[in-house]
Amino acid sequence: MEKKLDRLDISILKLLQEDSSRPHKQMAGILNISTTTICDRIKKLKMAGYIVTSVAVLNRRKLKQEVLAFIYLKLSHFSDEIIDKFKQEVSMIKEVCECCTITGQYNMRLKIITTDNTSFSGIQRNIANMKNVQGLESYVVLDNIITDTGFNF
């Protein structure tokens, strides 16, 4: 049976989403509970699969990754074999940081982060030339208004 989240679990998850590097002692102070309780709860949340990993959100522009783009594409067929082959090929492109199957006119969405438009153009051609890619549309992000850092509870 799956563990049901209580208010304390949700409060801990919110704090971790805000800043996962926050010391457990500081979290305990904010929530007015013991550091041991924080440690135990986080361990249980990890074991139950609520916390997958902890990562730093990086400033891509400081790292000279100027282009953020989305490529929507349609595969000629949507079989397990074709999807698996596509996953293999697209995972070899280091600039692809997300790949999702989607509903609608297209059946795949790729998130690309790269240094410049010339690099993006090459990546786009590489993807367009993959076997079973029937068509694609690209959208370059001009400005991030809201950056995804987690869920709202």
WOCOR-V266090 format. One record per residue. N is the residue number from 0. PHI is phi as a letter, one per 40 degrees, with the letter a starting at -180 (none if undefined). PSI is psi in radians with two decimals (999 if undefined). OMEGA is omega in degrees with one decimal (999 if undefined). Layout:
BEGIN
n=N phi=PHI psi=PSI omega=OMEGA
n=N phi=PHI psi=PSI omega=OMEGA
END
This chain:
BEGIN
n=0 phi=none psi=2.37 omega=-177.5
n=1 phi=c psi=2.42 omega=178.5
n=2 phi=c psi=2.30 omega=176.9
n=3 phi=c psi=2.33 omega=179.8
n=4 phi=c psi=2.35 omega=173.9
n=5 phi=b psi=-3.11 omega=-177.1
n=6 phi=c psi=-0.65 omega=-179.5
n=7 phi=c psi=-0.77 omega=177.3
n=8 phi=d psi=-0.80 omega=-179.0
n=9 phi=c psi=-0.69 omega=177.6
n=10 phi=c psi=-0.71 omega=177.8
n=11 phi=c psi=-0.78 omega=179.1
n=12 phi=c psi=-0.71 omega=177.7
n=13 phi=c psi=-0.81 omega=179.9
n=14 phi=c psi=-0.70 omega=179.2
n=15 phi=c psi=-0.66 omega=177.3
n=16 phi=c psi=-0.61 omega=178.2
n=17 phi=c psi=-0.78 omega=-177.9
n=18 phi=a psi=1.71 omega=-177.1
n=19 phi=c psi=-0.17 omega=178.2
n=20 phi=c psi=-0.02 omega=179.0
n=21 phi=c psi=2.27 omega=179.4
n=22 phi=c psi=2.53 omega=179.4
n=23 phi=d psi=-0.62 omega=179.9
n=24 phi=c psi=-0.70 omega=178.6
n=25 phi=c psi=-0.71 omega=176.8
n=26 phi=c psi=-0.75 omega=179.0
n=27 phi=d psi=-0.71 omega=178.2
n=28 phi=c psi=-0.74 omega=179.7
n=29 phi=c psi=-0.71 omega=-176.1
n=30 phi=c psi=-0.06 omega=178.5
n=31 phi=f psi=0.83 omega=175.5
n=32 phi=b psi=3.08 omega=-177.5
n=33 phi=c psi=2.69 omega=176.4
n=34 phi=c psi=-0.65 omega=178.1
n=35 phi=c psi=-0.73 omega=178.8
n=36 phi=c psi=-0.76 omega=177.5
n=37 phi=d psi=-0.89 omega=-179.1
n=38 phi=d psi=-0.80 omega=-179.9
n=39 phi=c psi=-0.78 omega=-178.9
n=40 phi=c psi=-0.76 omega=179.4
n=41 phi=c psi=-0.72 omega=178.4
n=42 phi=c psi=-0.77 omega=179.6
n=43 phi=c psi=-0.67 omega=178.7
n=44 phi=c psi=-0.62 omega=176.1
n=45 phi=c psi=-0.82 omega=-178.6
n=46 phi=c psi=-0.59 omega=-179.6
n=47 phi=c psi=-0.10 omega=176.6
n=48 phi=g psi=0.12 omega=177.6
n=49 phi=c psi=-0.62 omega=176.4
n=50 phi=b psi=2.02 omega=-177.7
n=51 phi=c psi=-0.84 omega=179.4
n=52 phi=a psi=2.94 omega=174.8
n=53 phi=b psi=2.22 omega=-177.6
n=54 phi=b psi=2.80 omega=173.6
n=55 phi=c psi=2.41 omega=174.2
n=56 phi=c psi=2.05 omega=-173.9
n=57 phi=c psi=2.68 omega=175.0
n=58 phi=c psi=1.79 omega=-174.3
n=59 phi=c psi=-0.60 omega=-178.5
n=60 phi=c psi=-0.64 omega=175.5
n=61 phi=c psi=-0.49 omega=180.0
n=62 phi=c psi=0.24 omega=177.2
n=63 phi=g psi=0.54 omega=174.8
n=64 phi=b psi=1.44 omega=-168.2
n=65 phi=c psi=-0.44 omega=-173.7
n=66 phi=b psi=2.15 omega=171.2
n=67 phi=b psi=2.17 omega=-176.7
n=68 phi=a psi=2.79 omega=174.6
n=69 phi=b psi=2.36 omega=174.5
n=70 phi=b psi=2.16 omega=174.6
n=71 phi=b psi=2.25 omega=-177.9
n=72 phi=b psi=2.79 omega=178.6
n=73 phi=b psi=2.23 omega=173.6
n=74 phi=c psi=2.59 omega=-177.2
n=75 phi=c psi=-0.64 omega=176.1
n=76 phi=b psi=2.68 omega=-176.1
n=77 phi=b psi=0.89 omega=179.0
n=78 phi=c psi=2.82 omega=178.4
n=79 phi=d psi=-0.73 omega=-178.2
n=80 phi=c psi=-0.80 omega=-179.1
n=81 phi=c psi=-0.72 omega=178.2
n=82 phi=c psi=-0.78 omega=179.2
n=83 phi=c psi=-0.74 omega=179.0
n=84 phi=c psi=-0.76 omega=178.6
n=85 phi=c psi=-0.78 omega=178.1
n=86 phi=d psi=-0.78 omega=178.6
n=87 phi=d psi=-0.85 omega=-177.3
n=88 phi=c psi=-0.81 omega=-174.7
n=89 phi=c psi=-0.49 omega=179.1
n=90 phi=c psi=-0.19 omega=176.2
n=91 phi=c psi=-0.21 omega=-180.0
n=92 phi=c psi=1.88 omega=-172.2
n=93 phi=c psi=-0.40 omega=-179.6
n=94 phi=c psi=-0.23 omega=176.5
n=95 phi=c psi=1.97 omega=-176.8
n=96 phi=b psi=-0.08 omega=176.3
n=97 phi=a psi=2.47 omega=177.3
n=98 phi=a psi=2.16 omega=-177.5
n=99 phi=b psi=2.53 omega=166.2
n=100 phi=c psi=2.47 omega=-175.2
n=101 phi=b psi=2.94 omega=174.0
n=102 phi=c psi=2.87 omega=176.6
n=103 phi=h psi=-2.75 omega=-176.6
n=104 phi=c psi=-0.64 omega=178.4
n=105 phi=b psi=2.81 omega=179.1
n=106 phi=b psi=0.03 omega=176.0
n=107 phi=b psi=2.56 omega=173.3
n=108 phi=b psi=2.24 omega=178.6
n=109 phi=b psi=2.43 omega=173.1
n=110 phi=b psi=2.18 omega=-176.2
n=111 phi=b psi=2.35 omega=171.5
n=112 phi=b psi=2.20 omega=-177.1
n=113 phi=a psi=3.09 omega=-170.9
n=114 phi=c psi=-0.70 omega=-173.9
n=115 phi=a psi=3.05 omega=-177.5
n=116 phi=c psi=-0.62 omega=178.6
n=117 phi=c psi=-0.78 omega=177.5
n=118 phi=c psi=-0.77 omega=179.5
n=119 phi=c psi=-0.74 omega=179.5
n=120 phi=d psi=-0.73 omega=177.4
n=121 phi=c psi=-0.72 omega=178.6
n=122 phi=c psi=-0.76 omega=-180.0
n=123 phi=c psi=-0.79 omega=177.8
n=124 phi=c psi=-0.74 omega=179.1
n=125 phi=d psi=-0.80 omega=-179.5
n=126 phi=c psi=-0.73 omega=-179.6
n=127 phi=c psi=-0.53 omega=-178.2
n=128 phi=c psi=-0.03 omega=178.1
n=129 phi=c psi=2.54 omega=178.5
n=130 phi=d psi=2.44 omega=177.2
n=131 phi=g psi=0.05 omega=172.6
n=132 phi=c psi=2.00 omega=-174.0
n=133 phi=c psi=-0.58 omega=179.9
n=134 phi=a psi=2.78 omega=178.6
n=135 phi=a psi=2.78 omega=173.9
n=136 phi=b psi=2.45 omega=-178.4
n=137 phi=b psi=2.54 omega=177.5
n=138 phi=b psi=2.14 omega=177.4
n=139 phi=c psi=2.31 omega=-179.5
n=140 phi=c psi=2.23 omega=177.9
n=141 phi=c psi=-0.67 omega=-177.9
n=142 phi=a psi=2.40 omega=173.7
n=143 phi=c psi=2.12 omega=178.5
n=144 phi=c psi=-0.77 omega=175.6
n=145 phi=b psi=2.24 omega=178.1
n=146 phi=b psi=2.34 omega=-179.0
n=147 phi=c psi=2.03 omega=174.8
n=148 phi=b psi=0.20 omega=176.4
n=149 phi=i psi=-2.93 omega=-176.5
n=150 phi=c psi=2.68 omega=170.2
n=151 phi=c psi=2.34 omega=-179.4
n=152 phi=b psi=999 omega=999
END
